[in-house]
Amino acid sequence: MSLNHGANVATAVDTTIDYLKNPNFRDAFRQSPNEALQAIGVDPNHIPGSFMEMLMTLSDEEITVLGHIRSKLADREIAVLQDHVTGNGIF
């Protein structure tokens, strides 16, 4: 697996999680996941099958929690990168 493939997978998963917070997208995703992903510009082949299966089983509440976790991780990643760039001793 190339680094580019890994980046594609990460971007596809991140985008999908972000869109799943939208009830209209969530409904479309549950009815036809591949079509819903293509509609938001995500290649369904970049979503691992096991992750796709897991997403299909989540309740609306679980998707909300997943979205919050994703946001917190993104905030943490940004903070770590900012600290690295400004030299605040993280690395």
Protein Blocks (a to p, Z undefined) as FASTA:
>chain_A
ZZklmmmmmmmmmmmmmmmmpmklmmmmmmmmmlmmmmnopafklpcfklmmmmmmpcfk
lmmmmmmmmmmmmmmmmmmmmmmmnonopZZ
